[in-house]
Amino acid sequence: MQKKLHVKVGDTVKVISGTSKGSEGKVLRIDRKKNRAIVEGVNIVKKHVKPSASNPQGGIEETEAGIHLSNIMVVVDGVASRVGRKEDENGKLVRFLKKNGEVVK
């Protein structure tokens, strides 16, 4: 069974440590085996690309690299906070911000 994570694809997150500290972006992909997420516009690296049929020129591309899940926090309405889980009135588990108790969509 997969373990529950505090982030989901599509969440807006803030980087709390590393070279991209303070930047925000949207989660594009999550790698559960390596506990890493690819965040839009964060942790940009240069990648050398060989020429191919689709890209005959080749060259150096800038792309997002993975960032560890422990280095990102969920942001809702400009508030970055840790995330907890609780049951709503229907008995379904929902995520909420520990800082202000707001439910994360």
PyMOL CGO cylinders between C-alpha atoms (Angstrom):
from pymol import cmd
from pymol.cgo import CYLINDER

trace = [
    CYLINDER, 0.00, 0.00, 0.00, 1.24, 3.47, -0.85, 0.3, 1, 1, 1, 1, 1, 1,
    CYLINDER, 1.24, 3.47, -0.85, 2.11, 5.80, 2.01, 0.3, 1, 1, 1, 1, 1, 1,
    CYLINDER, 2.11, 5.80, 2.01, 0.21, 9.06, 2.37, 0.3, 1, 1, 1, 1, 1, 1,
    CYLINDER, 0.21, 9.06, 2.37, 2.09, 12.20, 1.42, 0.3, 1, 1, 1, 1, 1, 1,
    CYLINDER, 2.09, 12.20, 1.42, 1.49, 15.78, 2.48, 0.3, 1, 1, 1, 1, 1, 1,
    CYLINDER, 1.49, 15.78, 2.48, 1.55, 16.99, -1.14, 0.3, 1, 1, 1, 1, 1, 1,
    CYLINDER, 1.55, 16.99, -1.14, -0.40, 16.02, -4.24, 0.3, 1, 1, 1, 1, 1, 1,
    CYLINDER, -0.40, 16.02, -4.24, 0.06, 16.79, -7.93, 0.3, 1, 1, 1, 1, 1, 1,
    CYLINDER, 0.06, 16.79, -7.93, -1.34, 20.25, -8.60, 0.3, 1, 1, 1, 1, 1, 1,
    CYLINDER, -1.34, 20.25, -8.60, -0.65, 21.66, -5.11, 0.3, 1, 1, 1, 1, 1, 1,
    CYLINDER, -0.65, 21.66, -5.11, 1.12, 24.99, -4.82, 0.3, 1, 1, 1, 1, 1, 1,
    CYLINDER, 1.12, 24.99, -4.82, 4.21, 24.55, -2.66, 0.3, 1, 1, 1, 1, 1, 1,
    CYLINDER, 4.21, 24.55, -2.66, 6.98, 26.70, -1.20, 0.3, 1, 1, 1, 1, 1, 1,
    CYLINDER, 6.98, 26.70, -1.20, 10.62, 25.57, -0.98, 0.3, 1, 1, 1, 1, 1, 1,
    CYLINDER, 10.62, 25.57, -0.98, 11.91, 25.86, 2.59, 0.3, 1, 1, 1, 1, 1, 1,
    CYLINDER, 11.91, 25.86, 2.59, 15.56, 24.86, 2.08, 0.3, 1, 1, 1, 1, 1, 1,
    CYLINDER, 15.56, 24.86, 2.08, 18.17, 24.46, -0.63, 0.3, 1, 1, 1, 1, 1, 1,
    CYLINDER, 18.17, 24.46, -0.63, 19.31, 26.69, -3.46, 0.3, 1, 1, 1, 1, 1, 1,
    CYLINDER, 19.31, 26.69, -3.46, 15.72, 27.49, -4.51, 0.3, 1, 1, 1, 1, 1, 1,
    CYLINDER, 15.72, 27.49, -4.51, 14.67, 28.49, -0.96, 0.3, 1, 1, 1, 1, 1, 1,
    CYLINDER, 14.67, 28.49, -0.96, 11.67, 30.83, -0.87, 0.3, 1, 1, 1, 1, 1, 1,
    CYLINDER, 11.67, 30.83, -0.87, 10.43, 30.11, -4.39, 0.3, 1, 1, 1, 1, 1, 1,
    CYLINDER, 10.43, 30.11, -4.39, 6.92, 28.81, -5.04, 0.3, 1, 1, 1, 1, 1, 1,
    CYLINDER, 6.92, 28.81, -5.04, 5.51, 26.64, -7.79, 0.3, 1, 1, 1, 1, 1, 1,
    CYLINDER, 5.51, 26.64, -7.79, 3.02, 23.96, -8.72, 0.3, 1, 1, 1, 1, 1, 1,
    CYLINDER, 3.02, 23.96, -8.72, 3.79, 20.26, -8.24, 0.3, 1, 1, 1, 1, 1, 1,
    CYLINDER, 3.79, 20.26, -8.24, 4.03, 18.61, -11.67, 0.3, 1, 1, 1, 1, 1, 1,
    CYLINDER, 4.03, 18.61, -11.67, 5.06, 15.06, -10.73, 0.3, 1, 1, 1, 1, 1, 1,
    CYLINDER, 5.06, 15.06, -10.73, 5.83, 13.00, -7.60, 0.3, 1, 1, 1, 1, 1, 1,
    CYLINDER, 5.83, 13.00, -7.60, 8.29, 10.10, -7.38, 0.3, 1, 1, 1, 1, 1, 1,
    CYLINDER, 8.29, 10.10, -7.38, 7.14, 8.01, -4.41, 0.3, 1, 1, 1, 1, 1, 1,
    CYLINDER, 7.14, 8.01, -4.41, 10.14, 5.66, -4.50, 0.3, 1, 1, 1, 1, 1, 1,
    CYLINDER, 10.14, 5.66, -4.50, 12.69, 8.48, -4.16, 0.3, 1, 1, 1, 1, 1, 1,
    CYLINDER, 12.69, 8.48, -4.16, 10.43, 10.81, -2.08, 0.3, 1, 1, 1, 1, 1, 1,
    CYLINDER, 10.43, 10.81, -2.08, 10.94, 13.62, -4.57, 0.3, 1, 1, 1, 1, 1, 1,
    CYLINDER, 10.94, 13.62, -4.57, 8.67, 16.05, -6.39, 0.3, 1, 1, 1, 1, 1, 1,
    CYLINDER, 8.67, 16.05, -6.39, 9.16, 18.04, -9.58, 0.3, 1, 1, 1, 1, 1, 1,
    CYLINDER, 9.16, 18.04, -9.58, 7.98, 21.59, -9.01, 0.3, 1, 1, 1, 1, 1, 1,
    CYLINDER, 7.98, 21.59, -9.01, 7.34, 24.06, -11.82, 0.3, 1, 1, 1, 1, 1, 1,
    CYLINDER, 7.34, 24.06, -11.82, 10.11, 26.68, -12.08, 0.3, 1, 1, 1, 1, 1, 1,
    CYLINDER, 10.11, 26.68, -12.08, 12.08, 25.36, -9.08, 0.3, 1, 1, 1, 1, 1, 1,
    CYLINDER, 12.08, 25.36, -9.08, 15.50, 23.63, -8.95, 0.3, 1, 1, 1, 1, 1, 1,
    CYLINDER, 15.50, 23.63, -8.95, 16.38, 24.43, -12.58, 0.3, 1, 1, 1, 1, 1, 1,
    CYLINDER, 16.38, 24.43, -12.58, 19.33, 22.43, -13.94, 0.3, 1, 1, 1, 1, 1, 1,
    CYLINDER, 19.33, 22.43, -13.94, 21.10, 22.42, -17.30, 0.3, 1, 1, 1, 1, 1, 1,
    CYLINDER, 21.10, 22.42, -17.30, 20.88, 19.14, -19.20, 0.3, 1, 1, 1, 1, 1, 1,
    CYLINDER, 20.88, 19.14, -19.20, 23.05, 18.28, -22.21, 0.3, 1, 1, 1, 1, 1, 1,
    CYLINDER, 23.05, 18.28, -22.21, 20.91, 16.77, -24.99, 0.3, 1, 1, 1, 1, 1, 1,
    CYLINDER, 20.91, 16.77, -24.99, 22.25, 14.74, -27.90, 0.3, 1, 1, 1, 1, 1, 1,
    CYLINDER, 22.25, 14.74, -27.90, 20.93, 15.52, -31.38, 0.3, 1, 1, 1, 1, 1, 1,
    CYLINDER, 20.93, 15.52, -31.38, 17.98, 13.37, -32.40, 0.3, 1, 1, 1, 1, 1, 1,
    CYLINDER, 17.98, 13.37, -32.40, 15.34, 13.25, -35.13, 0.3, 1, 1, 1, 1, 1, 1,
    CYLINDER, 15.34, 13.25, -35.13, 12.98, 15.46, -33.12, 0.3, 1, 1, 1, 1, 1, 1,
    CYLINDER, 12.98, 15.46, -33.12, 15.77, 17.80, -31.99, 0.3, 1, 1, 1, 1, 1, 1,
    CYLINDER, 15.77, 17.80, -31.99, 18.47, 17.80, -34.73, 0.3, 1, 1, 1, 1, 1, 1,
    CYLINDER, 18.47, 17.80, -34.73, 20.43, 20.64, -33.15, 0.3, 1, 1, 1, 1, 1, 1,
    CYLINDER, 20.43, 20.64, -33.15, 20.88, 19.10, -29.68, 0.3, 1, 1, 1, 1, 1, 1,
    CYLINDER, 20.88, 19.10, -29.68, 22.43, 21.47, -27.15, 0.3, 1, 1, 1, 1, 1, 1,
    CYLINDER, 22.43, 21.47, -27.15, 21.85, 22.43, -23.53, 0.3, 1, 1, 1, 1, 1, 1,
    CYLINDER, 21.85, 22.43, -23.53, 18.30, 22.51, -22.11, 0.3, 1, 1, 1, 1, 1, 1,
    CYLINDER, 18.30, 22.51, -22.11, 17.17, 23.96, -18.81, 0.3, 1, 1, 1, 1, 1, 1,
    CYLINDER, 17.17, 23.96, -18.81, 14.75, 21.68, -16.97, 0.3, 1, 1, 1, 1, 1, 1,
    CYLINDER, 14.75, 21.68, -16.97, 13.33, 21.17, -13.48, 0.3, 1, 1, 1, 1, 1, 1,
    CYLINDER, 13.33, 21.17, -13.48, 15.02, 18.57, -11.29, 0.3, 1, 1, 1, 1, 1, 1,
    CYLINDER, 15.02, 18.57, -11.29, 13.44, 16.76, -8.36, 0.3, 1, 1, 1, 1, 1, 1,
    CYLINDER, 13.44, 16.76, -8.36, 13.36, 18.25, -4.88, 0.3, 1, 1, 1, 1, 1, 1,
    CYLINDER, 13.36, 18.25, -4.88, 12.97, 16.19, -1.70, 0.3, 1, 1, 1, 1, 1, 1,
    CYLINDER, 12.97, 16.19, -1.70, 9.49, 16.19, -0.17, 0.3, 1, 1, 1, 1, 1, 1,
    CYLINDER, 9.49, 16.19, -0.17, 10.87, 17.27, 3.21, 0.3, 1, 1, 1, 1, 1, 1,
    CYLINDER, 10.87, 17.27, 3.21, 12.02, 20.55, 1.63, 0.3, 1, 1, 1, 1, 1, 1,
    CYLINDER, 12.02, 20.55, 1.63, 8.59, 21.74, 0.48, 0.3, 1, 1, 1, 1, 1, 1,
    CYLINDER, 8.59, 21.74, 0.48, 5.49, 23.05, 2.29, 0.3, 1, 1, 1, 1, 1, 1,
    CYLINDER, 5.49, 23.05, 2.29, 1.95, 23.34, 0.98, 0.3, 1, 1, 1, 1, 1, 1,
    CYLINDER, 1.95, 23.34, 0.98, 0.75, 26.92, 0.35, 0.3, 1, 1, 1, 1, 1, 1,
    CYLINDER, 0.75, 26.92, 0.35, -2.93, 27.92, 0.43, 0.3, 1, 1, 1, 1, 1, 1,
    CYLINDER, -2.93, 27.92, 0.43, -3.92, 31.59, -0.02, 0.3, 1, 1, 1, 1, 1, 1,
    CYLINDER, -3.92, 31.59, -0.02, -0.34, 32.73, 0.62, 0.3, 1, 1, 1, 1, 1, 1,
    CYLINDER, -0.34, 32.73, 0.62, -0.01, 30.77, 3.89, 0.3, 1, 1, 1, 1, 1, 1,
    CYLINDER, -0.01, 30.77, 3.89, 2.67, 28.06, 3.99, 0.3, 1, 1, 1, 1, 1, 1,
    CYLINDER, 2.67, 28.06, 3.99, 2.05, 25.44, 6.66, 0.3, 1, 1, 1, 1, 1, 1,
    CYLINDER, 2.05, 25.44, 6.66, 2.50, 21.85, 7.67, 0.3, 1, 1, 1, 1, 1, 1,
    CYLINDER, 2.50, 21.85, 7.67, -0.35, 19.54, 6.73, 0.3, 1, 1, 1, 1, 1, 1,
    CYLINDER, -0.35, 19.54, 6.73, -2.41, 17.25, 8.97, 0.3, 1, 1, 1, 1, 1, 1,
    CYLINDER, -2.41, 17.25, 8.97, -5.33, 14.90, 8.37, 0.3, 1, 1, 1, 1, 1, 1,
    CYLINDER, -5.33, 14.90, 8.37, -8.73, 14.83, 10.03, 0.3, 1, 1, 1, 1, 1, 1,
    CYLINDER, -8.73, 14.83, 10.03, -12.20, 13.52, 9.29, 0.3, 1, 1, 1, 1, 1, 1,
    CYLINDER, -12.20, 13.52, 9.29, -14.79, 15.92, 7.96, 0.3, 1, 1, 1, 1, 1, 1,
    CYLINDER, -14.79, 15.92, 7.96, -18.51, 15.79, 8.80, 0.3, 1, 1, 1, 1, 1, 1,
    CYLINDER, -18.51, 15.79, 8.80, -19.01, 12.96, 6.27, 0.3, 1, 1, 1, 1, 1, 1,
    CYLINDER, -19.01, 12.96, 6.27, -16.29, 10.80, 7.85, 0.3, 1, 1, 1, 1, 1, 1,
    CYLINDER, -16.29, 10.80, 7.85, -13.88, 11.31, 4.94, 0.3, 1, 1, 1, 1, 1, 1,
    CYLINDER, -13.88, 11.31, 4.94, -10.20, 12.09, 5.60, 0.3, 1, 1, 1, 1, 1, 1,
    CYLINDER, -10.20, 12.09, 5.60, -9.25, 15.58, 4.46, 0.3, 1, 1, 1, 1, 1, 1,
    CYLINDER, -9.25, 15.58, 4.46, -5.97, 17.50, 4.60, 0.3, 1, 1, 1, 1, 1, 1,
    CYLINDER, -5.97, 17.50, 4.60, -5.83, 20.70, 6.66, 0.3, 1, 1, 1, 1, 1, 1,
    CYLINDER, -5.83, 20.70, 6.66, -3.24, 23.38, 7.40, 0.3, 1, 1, 1, 1, 1, 1,
    CYLINDER, -3.24, 23.38, 7.40, -1.86, 23.13, 10.92, 0.3, 1, 1, 1, 1, 1, 1,
    CYLINDER, -1.86, 23.13, 10.92, -1.21, 26.88, 11.05, 0.3, 1, 1, 1, 1, 1, 1,
    CYLINDER, -1.21, 26.88, 11.05, -4.82, 28.05, 10.62, 0.3, 1, 1, 1, 1, 1, 1,
    CYLINDER, -4.82, 28.05, 10.62, -6.95, 24.89, 10.38, 0.3, 1, 1, 1, 1, 1, 1,
    CYLINDER, -6.95, 24.89, 10.38, -8.06, 25.61, 6.80, 0.3, 1, 1, 1, 1, 1, 1,
    CYLINDER, -8.06, 25.61, 6.80, -8.96, 22.56, 4.70, 0.3, 1, 1, 1, 1, 1, 1,
    CYLINDER, -8.96, 22.56, 4.70, -6.74, 21.93, 1.65, 0.3, 1, 1, 1, 1, 1, 1,
    CYLINDER, -6.74, 21.93, 1.65, -8.64, 21.17, -1.58, 0.3, 1, 1, 1, 1, 1, 1,
]
cmd.load_cgo(trace, "trace")
